[in-house]
Amino acid sequence: MPNFLCSLFVVALVSVFFGGLGLLLILAWLLSGALVFHRPTESALARHLLRLRYPTPQEQARLERVWHEVTARAGIEGRAYELWVEDSDNLNAVAAAGHIVGVTRFAVEQLPNGELAAVLAHELGHHVGGHAWSSLLGYWYALPGRLAWRFLKAFSGVVFKVSRVFGCFGVVFVAMFFGFIALATVGTLYGLPLLILGVPYALAAVGRRSELRADEHAAALGFAPMLAAVLDKLHQQDQRRTAELTYRNGGVPVRESALSKLLSSHPDHYTRLHHLQPYLQPQR
């Protein structure tokens, strides 16, 4: 629902600039989202956007065996979903659109059955919670906001670089320029265009909450210890990637900015483990 409301806000805001055709634009944009529930469109998105493929017979046999255990615990018909594989040596998984669960080749080949089950249970949690299709709809509908944010970020970078050349006068000019834009939007559209810049941050916050909910779903099915082990492996994978970036940067650590953290779609490792603690406590 938060994704949908953000999406509707973005489309409605853009439609203002089309006058009488604005309503038709909103209707067309909303109808385009129905493709998320179209099975052939789902398959095309999985294949071309997410780079997934159908599993080999050996992969299918192992995935089906583990998937059956997960769906049996959840009381869900497993055949309602399709299992796909990504050719990657990293540990990852994805819940795509409404009926696709994808895991990497590494997960299929290297994870023990319990940990693979925890990964699949997490992705099933995204489907059960409606996160998969809502996030795709949110991404699709929020494209204008994302494009506006990227344009303003790039434009601001250029303006600040130019302002440095002129010293204090440049700083005053930048402040006056952005102040004029803010006043113009407040005077014409009550400042609503400025709110569009917050859409990517709102969607990222919703995404982080969805990840915690999917973790809770897997933990409630009895996979909390296995999921914690998977999260540790993901953390080690991130640490290796960070070490590699530091090496390429001449030994200088590459630190993530505060804005980048706000745009992250996943909570940090310690936050996810903290929310798993109630399920990892021994029952008395």
ABEGO torsion letter per residue (X at the ends): XAAAAAAAAAAAAAAAAAEAAAAAAAAAAAAAAAAAABAAAAAAAAAAAAGBBBBBAAAAAAAAAAAAAAAAAAGBBAAABBBBBBBBABBBBBBBEAABBBBBAAAAAABBAAAAAAAAAAAAAAAAAGAAAAAAAAAAAAAAAAAAAAAAAAAAAAAAAAAAAAEAAAAAAAAAAAAAAAAAAAAAAGGAAAAAAAAAAAAAAAAAAAAAAAAAAAAAAGAAAAAAAAAAAAAAAAAAAAAAAAAAAGGBBBBBBAAAAAABABBBAAAAAAAAAAAABBBX
